[in-house]
Amino acid sequence: MYSSRPPSPRPDGVPADTPKLTRRGLITLFSGLAVGGAAVADVLSGDGVDPVVEVRRLPGPRRPPIYTCDAWRARPPSSPVVVVDQRPSKILIHHTATANRNNVAPVDLGVLTRAIQKFHMDTEGWIDSGHQFLVNRGGLIAEGRHRSLETLLKGKSFIEGSQCSEYNDVSIGIENEGTYTDVDPPAGQLAALRALCAFACVQYRVDPGHLYGHRDYRDTACPGDRLYAMLPALRTQVAQLVGKGADWRASAPLTWPLLRIADRSVAVLAAQHLLRAAEVPGVPADGEFGRTTADGVYEFQRRHGMELTGMIGGGSWPLLAVPVRPGQGGEAEAAVQVLLNRPGVRQVRWPTTMTQATWQQLLNTA
């Protein structure tokens, strides 16, 4: 939902029932109110509660301390958390879309985690915080959903979250406090994120190539353009921490590009042809992601019961990128042709049928 370029990704003329604030926008609002009203005496941990679980005794790379749900005075889940009886195959990186504050003490971590949990439970209707872990701007780490740390320490199962629909049973999510659309995360936060990812990769045997951004699976700008651009370096650094050789790079992801209002590119033109192939009315084929194209994206997302963001990311692309055979004609073939006919890619051979992997290869060079 964030863009470094105006205008807003939400165009005029969107139907009245389209949400005006997404989940992360509401977190921004609610967390800001909560922080503003925090009492000085509202400390992170209560009497007799060990505020930090030290996990440095475990073998492997350096382990960060992690504040437990009890330490930050989490509410109990509204129903029992779900234990997935296998290891996750992915780690998804998020940002909270809250203000980039310099209040990074334990007391501030407690205020932030409670505000997010309150929003997730009382507004979203989830049983608990949606994410498994959170890293604040000072590099402090908190457990999110109850029992996430317990299962991580054992390394054989994990707690199902609500951080990425359709992928909650195969991934854990790490929230990073702040908004990283136009600025980089602080060095301390990045160091803690690296340590936590390395810890999770060792415990769950996740390949460092399987660290993804939220946008890789949903139509969202999360975790922000700047943090998302750091993910290749993060994978390399985590691989070094866990002692992986260069072979891990073979599993590095092919991802979908994020398209949003004000973008101009061949990828936008291909997406417009694919929207037209899906019989979305009124979408132009001019390579400019304007308000009319955004309206078409809203309509496409509405048809598929998706979150209405007006962006094309890892949620919409897999539905748009349909199989296409050479010579079949129509808008879908036109989308392939605009990608193939660019200078430098004409030598790419069109397979018998376009697969999602082939679409990703072409789009990542667009």
C-alpha positions, 0 to 999 in steps of 0.5 A: 500500500506504500509507494515512493511516488504520488499520487496515492495508490487508492484512486478516486472513484473506488466504490464506497465499500472498498476499505479505506484503511488496510490492516497495516494502515490501521496498525499505524493509527492504533499503535500511534494512539497507544504509544501516545497514551502509554503510562510511565509505569507501564513496564515490559515485564511484571513482578516475577516474570523473567523478561527475556529467554536466553537461547545462547546456550543452543549450538549454531550461530549467535542467538538473540534474546527474545522477550516472551508473551508473558514478559510484555503482558500479552492477553491470552489467546481467545482460543487455543493456538494451532500447532502445525506438526511440521517445520515451516518451509518459509520465513516471511519478512514484514514491516509494521507500517508504524511510525519510525520512532526512536523510542526503542526501550523495553517499555516501548516494545511492550506498548507496541506489542500490546497495541498490535495484539489489541488491533489483531484481536479486537479489529481483525478478529484473530485469536492472537497477534498475527505474527510469530515474532517482532523486531523493534527499531532498537533491535529488541525481539518479542514473541508475537503469537503465544507458544511461538518461541516454545516451538522454535526452541524445539525446532520440530513444529510451529504455531500457525499465525495469521500473517499471510493468508493461504501461507500461514500453515507453511511459514512464520512471519517476522514483523519489523517495527517501522515503515521502510518505504523511503528509509532503511531500517536502523543497523541494530534492527537489521542485526537482530533480524539477521540473528533471528532469521539465522536462528530460525533457519537452523532450528527449522532447517529452512534454507536461507533462500527461502526468506521472502517478503510479504509482497511475494505472496500478497498484493502489498508493498510490505515490507516496504521498498527499502527493506524488500530491496535488502532481502537478497543481502539478508539471505547472503548474510544469514547463509554465512551465519549458518555456515551455508556454502554458495549452493544455497543460491540455487534455491533463491526465489524467483518472485513477482514484481510489484506494480502500483499506480504511477508505474510505467513499464513493459510489465505494466503493459503485460499486466494490462493485457492479462487483466483484459484476458480475464475480461476485466472491463475498461482496462487500457493497454498503454503501459501506464498504471493509472486510475483506470488500471487501478479500478480494473485491479480492484475489480479483479481482486473483488472477483477473487475475494482478495484484499482490495489494495489496487496493487498487483503483487504476489497475490494477483500475479499467480491468478493473472499469469495463465498458461499460454500457448504460442499462436493461441492469439488474444490478450494473453498471447499479447502479454507474452509478446510484449515481454518477448519483444523487448531488446535483449530477450528476443532470443528467449525461447517460448516454451510449449506452454507458459508456466508461472515460472516462465512468467516470473523469468520474463517479468523479472527482466521487464 
